[in-house]
């Protein structure tokens, strides 16, 4: 009986250790994701500012690029807001479009 209790205790402690490690990795991953999203947002805003300083329109391509950047900026802002409000949501591993 003692050996059974000791084994159970060891398994329980090991399970807690794995859970704690997983939680720590999740928090680190969350912080890394937030940093990446913030950097992407900054890069897109910088790119948009650079496009605005160009006088030529390139047959409408510059305007279209600015529209797509606006859409991308909005999506990343939404992702950041979602992540802040749902820090425990599991990551999705598909790279497809949600819409």
Secondary structure, 3 states (H helix, E strand, C coil): CHHHHHHHHHHHHHHHHHHHHHHHHHHHHHHHHHHHHHHHHHHHHHHHHHHHCCCCCCCCHHHHHHHHHHHHHHHHHHHHHHHHHCCCCCCCCCCCCCC
